[in-house]
């Protein structure tokens, strides 16, 4: 337990609350998520190493951790049922498996300081990528997300909890941003004047998908809602998608949101917080791979959804940029930052991506049409 955060949370005490096999050895921070604190914890079981993934749920973001975990249990149980019925080998490697608490068999635990914790089996022989290296990885990740949506299409009632209401509601995100600009609590609006102007020029696009949903043209589906490319684990040997992870925001939504966020993260030529904007662009070759991988499995899409696939990438990228900008103006209260101005840097990369997509919109539309015909 060498890091400050590991010591702070006393992982050796937290893990005792879960039905983990073996003797605790150590824990270390794991992954690059912005919201929750994640640790890979190691155990010794009869001389063999065993690993688990331990997470502190950010209850400032997820106000109802029990509802989050109820969704996750329902979704992962259903996924394993579908995988087993299809004859999938290593089912526990292809869906997250929650480790319950000792005694009361709950999916999460609240410590004496009010922190909420959960534990998963650690998936070996696969890992995630913050930036994809080739089109094969993009195809595999997009295919995995489409399979995820397919397998949840027949999840029985009741409707899943909305763990963050209006999470992808772009008009509401716009209203929140406009309020942050007006209040300017941290006196930062002047530093973001160009980014604010960028949004103002595109206000009319914010409600496009929800307007079509309200008309009944685009249906509600069960979606992941945070389809960053690093939320799919790819096999270390085959490169195939193994498991979709980070299920906190799995809830009712539009399939287009998932596709759009995949494009946003997978096609970026630079990191999400790259300061040199000359490096930031949407890579059309990776968009082709994503569209091909996703549409190879997402045959459930109706005509209206297919029409909006390319646009959804622009909209979601703009919305994420708006969220980074809002957080910057409000004092960096949502996303973790590593330096002053970090959220403004993130905002700028998203808006540069939007501009790159706008310049390639015709090509993107053609790619989607061709992929659907295959």
C-alpha positions as CSV (number, residue, x, y, z in Angstrom):
1,X,0.0,0.0,0.0
2,X,2.5,2.6,-1.2
3,X,0.2,5.4,-2.5
4,X,-1.4,8.1,-0.4
5,X,-4.9,7.2,-1.7
6,X,-4.4,3.5,-0.9
7,X,-3.3,4.3,2.7
8,X,-6.1,6.9,3.1
9,X,-8.8,4.3,2.3
10,X,-7.3,1.5,4.3
11,X,-7.9,-1.1,1.6
12,X,-6.9,-4.0,3.9
13,X,-9.9,-3.1,6.1
14,X,-12.4,-2.6,3.2
15,X,-11.6,-5.9,1.5
16,X,-12.5,-7.8,4.7
17,X,-16.1,-6.8,4.1
18,X,-16.3,-8.7,0.8
19,X,-16.4,-12.5,0.0
20,X,-12.9,-12.4,-1.5
21,X,-10.9,-15.7,-1.4
22,X,-7.4,-15.7,0.0
23,X,-5.2,-13.5,2.1
24,X,-4.9,-9.8,1.3
25,X,-1.4,-8.9,0.0
26,X,-1.6,-5.3,-1.5
27,X,-3.7,-2.9,-3.4
28,X,-2.7,-0.2,-6.0
29,X,-4.6,2.4,-8.0
30,X,-5.8,1.0,-11.4
31,X,-7.1,2.6,-14.6
32,X,-7.6,6.1,-15.8
33,X,-11.2,6.9,-14.9
34,X,-12.3,10.4,-14.0
35,X,-15.0,9.6,-11.5
36,X,-14.5,6.6,-9.2
37,X,-11.4,5.5,-7.3
38,X,-10.3,2.1,-8.6
39,X,-7.8,-0.3,-7.1
40,X,-6.4,-3.7,-8.2
41,X,-6.2,-5.7,-5.1
42,X,-4.0,-8.8,-4.8
43,X,-4.6,-11.9,-2.6
44,X,-2.7,-15.1,-2.0
45,X,-4.9,-18.2,-2.2
46,X,-3.1,-21.4,-1.2
47,X,0.1,-20.1,-2.8
48,X,-1.5,-18.8,-6.0
49,X,-2.1,-15.0,-6.8
50,X,-5.8,-13.9,-7.1
51,X,-6.9,-10.4,-8.1
52,X,-10.0,-8.4,-7.6
53,X,-11.1,-4.9,-8.7
54,X,-12.2,-2.7,-5.8
55,X,-13.9,0.6,-6.4
56,X,-15.0,3.5,-4.2
57,X,-18.2,4.8,-5.8
58,X,-18.2,8.5,-6.1
59,X,-21.5,9.2,-4.2
60,X,-21.2,12.9,-5.0
61,X,-21.9,12.0,-8.6
62,X,-24.0,8.9,-8.1
63,X,-26.4,10.1,-5.3
64,X,-28.0,6.6,-4.9
65,X,-25.3,3.9,-4.9
66,X,-27.8,1.2,-4.0
67,X,-29.8,2.0,-7.2
68,X,-26.6,2.0,-9.2
69,X,-25.7,-1.5,-7.9
70,X,-29.3,-2.7,-8.4
71,X,-29.0,-1.8,-12.0
72,X,-25.6,-3.5,-12.3
73,X,-26.7,-6.7,-10.7
74,X,-29.7,-6.9,-13.0
75,X,-27.7,-6.2,-16.1
76,X,-24.8,-8.5,-15.3
77,X,-27.0,-11.4,-14.2
78,X,-28.9,-11.0,-17.5
79,X,-25.8,-10.8,-19.6
80,X,-24.4,-14.0,-18.0
81,X,-27.7,-15.7,-18.6
82,X,-27.7,-14.8,-22.3
83,X,-24.0,-15.8,-22.7
84,X,-24.6,-19.2,-21.0
85,X,-27.6,-19.9,-23.2
86,X,-25.5,-19.1,-26.2
87,X,-22.8,-21.6,-25.1
88,X,-20.2,-19.0,-24.4
89,X,-17.1,-20.3,-22.6
90,X,-15.6,-18.4,-19.7
91,X,-18.9,-16.5,-19.0
92,X,-17.3,-14.8,-16.0
93,X,-14.7,-13.3,-18.3
94,X,-17.2,-11.8,-20.6
95,X,-19.4,-10.0,-18.0
96,X,-18.5,-8.2,-14.8
97,X,-19.1,-10.3,-11.7
98,X,-20.0,-8.5,-8.5
99,X,-18.5,-9.9,-5.3
100,X,-21.0,-9.7,-2.5
101,X,-20.4,-8.6,1.0
102,X,-19.9,-11.0,3.9
103,X,-22.8,-11.7,6.1
104,X,-25.6,-9.7,4.5
105,X,-24.7,-10.6,0.8
106,X,-25.1,-7.0,-0.5
107,X,-23.5,-5.7,-3.7
108,X,-21.9,-2.7,-2.0
109,X,-20.6,-1.6,1.4
110,X,-20.6,1.7,3.2
111,X,-17.7,2.4,5.5
112,X,-17.7,4.5,8.7
113,X,-16.6,7.6,6.7
114,X,-19.6,7.3,4.4
115,X,-17.6,5.9,1.4
116,X,-19.4,3.3,-0.7
117,X,-17.4,0.4,-2.0
118,X,-17.9,-2.5,-4.4
119,X,-15.8,-5.4,-5.6
120,X,-15.6,-7.3,-8.9
121,X,-13.7,-10.3,-10.1
122,X,-10.6,-9.1,-11.9
123,X,-10.6,-10.0,-15.6
124,X,-7.2,-11.4,-16.5
125,X,-5.5,-11.5,-19.9
126,X,-7.2,-8.4,-21.3
127,X,-6.9,-4.6,-20.8
128,X,-8.3,-1.3,-22.0
129,X,-6.8,1.4,-24.3
130,X,-7.1,5.1,-23.8
131,X,-6.1,5.6,-27.4
132,X,-6.6,2.9,-30.0
133,X,-3.7,1.8,-32.0
134,X,-5.4,0.4,-35.1
135,X,-8.6,-0.2,-36.9
136,X,-8.9,-3.8,-35.8
137,X,-9.2,-2.6,-32.1
138,X,-11.8,0.0,-33.1
139,X,-13.8,-2.7,-35.0
140,X,-13.6,-5.1,-32.0
141,X,-14.6,-2.5,-29.4
142,X,-17.6,-1.2,-31.5
143,X,-18.8,-4.7,-32.1
144,X,-18.6,-5.4,-28.3
145,X,-20.8,-2.4,-27.5
146,X,-23.4,-3.4,-30.1
147,X,-23.4,-7.0,-28.7
148,X,-23.9,-5.5,-25.2
149,X,-27.0,-3.5,-26.4
150,X,-28.3,-6.6,-28.2
151,X,-28.0,-8.8,-25.2
152,X,-29.9,-6.3,-23.0
153,X,-32.7,-5.8,-25.5
154,X,-34.9,-8.3,-23.7
155,X,-34.1,-7.4,-20.1
156,X,-37.4,-8.0,-18.2
157,X,-39.3,-5.2,-16.5
158,X,-39.1,-3.0,-14.5
159,X,-37.3,-0.1,-16.2
160,X,-33.8,0.4,-15.0
161,X,-33.1,3.3,-12.6
162,X,-31.8,6.5,-14.1
163,X,-28.6,6.7,-12.1
164,X,-27.9,10.3,-13.4
165,X,-31.2,11.8,-14.7
166,X,-30.9,13.6,-18.0
167,X,-27.3,12.4,-18.4
168,X,-27.3,12.8,-22.2
169,X,-30.0,15.5,-22.4
170,X,-28.2,18.0,-24.4
171,X,-30.7,20.9,-24.1
172,X,-30.5,20.5,-20.3
173,X,-26.7,20.4,-20.4
174,X,-26.9,23.6,-22.5
175,X,-29.1,25.3,-19.9
176,X,-26.6,24.2,-17.1
177,X,-23.7,25.7,-19.1
178,X,-25.6,28.9,-19.8
179,X,-26.3,29.3,-16.1
180,X,-22.6,28.7,-15.3
181,X,-21.6,31.3,-17.8
182,X,-24.1,33.8,-16.3
183,X,-23.0,33.2,-12.7
184,X,-19.3,32.9,-13.5
185,X,-18.6,31.8,-9.9
186,X,-14.9,31.5,-10.4
187,X,-14.4,34.4,-12.7
188,X,-13.3,32.1,-15.5
189,X,-15.7,33.0,-18.3
190,X,-13.3,35.5,-19.9
191,X,-10.6,32.7,-20.3
192,X,-13.2,30.6,-22.1
193,X,-14.7,33.2,-24.4
194,X,-13.9,31.4,-27.6
195,X,-15.3,28.1,-26.3
196,X,-18.5,29.9,-25.2
197,X,-18.9,31.4,-28.7
198,X,-18.3,28.0,-30.3
199,X,-21.3,26.6,-28.4
200,X,-23.5,29.6,-29.1
201,X,-23.1,29.0,-32.9
202,X,-24.4,25.5,-32.5
203,X,-27.3,25.9,-30.0
204,X,-29.9,24.9,-32.6
205,X,-28.4,21.4,-32.9
206,X,-28.7,20.5,-29.2
207,X,-32.3,19.2,-29.3
208,X,-32.2,17.3,-32.6
209,X,-32.1,13.7,-31.4
210,X,-34.5,14.3,-28.4
211,X,-37.0,16.1,-30.8
212,X,-37.1,12.9,-33.0
213,X,-37.4,10.8,-29.9
214,X,-40.4,12.9,-28.7
215,X,-42.0,12.3,-32.1
216,X,-41.6,8.5,-31.7
217,X,-39.1,8.2,-34.5
218,X,-36.1,7.2,-32.3
219,X,-36.9,4.7,-29.5
220,X,-35.6,4.4,-26.0
221,X,-33.3,1.4,-25.5
222,X,-31.1,0.1,-22.7
223,X,-27.7,1.7,-23.3
224,X,-24.3,2.0,-21.6
225,X,-24.2,5.8,-21.8
226,X,-20.4,6.1,-21.3
227,X,-18.9,4.2,-24.2
228,X,-15.4,5.6,-24.0
229,X,-13.1,3.3,-25.8
230,X,-11.4,2.5,-22.5
231,X,-14.6,0.9,-21.2
232,X,-14.1,-2.2,-23.4
233,X,-11.5,-4.7,-22.4
234,X,-9.7,-6.3,-25.4
235,X,-8.1,-9.7,-25.3
236,X,-4.3,-9.5,-25.0
237,X,-3.9,-12.4,-27.5
238,X,-6.8,-12.2,-30.0
239,X,-7.6,-8.5,-29.8
240,X,-11.3,-9.3,-29.6
241,X,-13.7,-7.5,-27.3
242,X,-13.9,-9.4,-24.0
243,X,-16.0,-7.4,-21.6
244,X,-17.8,-4.1,-21.4
245,X,-17.1,-2.4,-18.1
246,X,-17.9,0.7,-16.1
247,X,-21.7,0.1,-15.8
248,X,-22.6,2.9,-13.5
249,X,-24.5,4.7,-16.2
250,X,-26.3,1.7,-17.8
251,X,-29.9,2.9,-18.0
252,X,-32.6,3.8,-20.5
253,X,-31.2,6.0,-23.3
254,X,-30.8,6.3,-27.0
255,X,-28.5,3.9,-28.9
256,X,-27.2,6.9,-30.8
257,X,-25.6,8.2,-27.6
258,X,-23.5,5.1,-27.3
259,X,-22.4,5.1,-30.9
260,X,-21.6,8.8,-30.8
261,X,-19.4,8.5,-27.7
262,X,-17.6,5.6,-29.2
263,X,-16.7,7.8,-32.2
264,X,-15.7,10.6,-30.0
265,X,-13.1,8.6,-28.1
266,X,-12.0,6.0,-30.6
267,X,-11.4,8.3,-33.5
268,X,-9.4,11.0,-31.7
269,X,-5.9,11.3,-32.9
270,X,-4.7,12.8,-29.6
271,X,-5.4,12.4,-25.9
272,X,-8.6,13.9,-24.5
273,X,-6.6,16.6,-22.7
274,X,-4.0,17.4,-25.5
275,X,-2.9,21.0,-25.3
276,X,-1.5,21.1,-28.8
277,X,-4.7,21.3,-30.8
278,X,-2.9,20.8,-34.1
279,X,-2.7,17.1,-33.1
280,X,-6.5,16.8,-32.6
281,X,-8.6,15.4,-35.4
282,X,-11.2,12.8,-36.2
283,X,-9.6,9.9,-38.0
284,X,-11.9,8.8,-40.8
285,X,-10.2,5.4,-41.1
286,X,-11.1,4.6,-37.5
287,X,-14.6,5.9,-38.0
288,X,-15.0,3.3,-40.8
289,X,-13.8,0.5,-38.5
290,X,-16.2,1.7,-35.7
291,X,-19.2,1.9,-38.1
292,X,-18.4,-1.5,-39.5
293,X,-18.0,-3.2,-36.1
294,X,-21.1,-1.6,-34.6
295,X,-23.4,-2.2,-37.6
296,X,-22.2,-5.8,-37.9
297,X,-24.2,-6.5,-34.7
298,X,-26.6,-3.5,-34.4
299,X,-29.1,-4.7,-36.9
300,X,-31.9,-3.7,-34.6
301,X,-31.5,0.0,-35.5
302,X,-34.5,1.6,-37.3
303,X,-34.2,4.0,-40.3
304,X,-34.3,7.1,-38.1
305,X,-31.5,5.8,-35.9
306,X,-29.4,5.0,-39.0
307,X,-29.9,8.4,-40.4
308,X,-28.5,10.1,-37.3
309,X,-25.5,7.9,-36.6
310,X,-22.9,10.2,-38.1
311,X,-24.5,13.3,-36.6
312,X,-24.7,11.6,-33.2
313,X,-20.9,11.7,-33.0
314,X,-20.8,15.5,-33.5
315,X,-23.6,16.0,-30.9
316,X,-22.1,13.8,-28.2
317,X,-18.7,15.3,-28.7
318,X,-20.1,18.8,-28.5
319,X,-22.1,17.9,-25.3
320,X,-19.0,16.4,-23.6
321,X,-17.1,19.5,-24.4
322,X,-20.0,21.5,-22.9
323,X,-19.8,19.4,-19.7
324,X,-16.0,20.0,-19.4
325,X,-16.6,23.7,-20.0
326,X,-19.4,23.8,-17.4
327,X,-17.2,22.1,-14.8
328,X,-14.3,24.5,-15.5
329,X,-16.6,27.5,-15.0
330,X,-18.1,26.0,-11.8
331,X,-14.7,25.3,-10.2
332,X,-13.8,21.7,-11.3
333,X,-16.3,19.9,-9.0
334,X,-17.2,16.9,-11.2
335,X,-14.3,15.6,-13.2
336,X,-10.9,14.9,-11.6
337,X,-8.2,17.3,-12.6
338,X,-4.4,17.0,-12.6
339,X,-3.5,20.6,-13.3
340,X,-5.1,24.1,-13.4
341,X,-7.2,24.6,-16.5
342,X,-7.4,20.8,-17.1
343,X,-11.1,20.9,-17.8
344,X,-10.7,23.8,-20.2
345,X,-8.0,21.8,-22.1
346,X,-10.4,18.9,-22.3
347,X,-13.2,21.2,-23.6
348,X,-10.9,22.6,-26.3
349,X,-10.0,19.1,-27.6
350,X,-13.7,18.2,-27.8
351,X,-14.6,21.3,-29.8
352,X,-11.6,20.7,-32.1
353,X,-13.0,17.2,-32.7
354,X,-16.4,18.6,-33.5
355,X,-14.9,21.0,-36.1
356,X,-13.0,18.0,-37.6
357,X,-16.2,16.0,-37.8
358,X,-18.1,18.9,-39.4
359,X,-15.5,19.1,-42.1
360,X,-15.8,15.3,-42.8
361,X,-19.6,15.0,-42.4
362,X,-20.3,13.9,-46.0
363,X,-17.6,11.2,-45.8
364,X,-19.0,10.0,-42.5
365,X,-22.5,9.7,-43.9
366,X,-21.2,7.7,-46.9
367,X,-19.3,5.3,-44.5
368,X,-22.4,4.6,-42.5
369,X,-24.5,3.9,-45.6
370,X,-21.8,1.5,-47.0
371,X,-21.4,-0.3,-43.6
372,X,-25.2,-0.9,-43.3
373,X,-25.3,-2.5,-46.8
374,X,-22.7,-5.2,-45.9
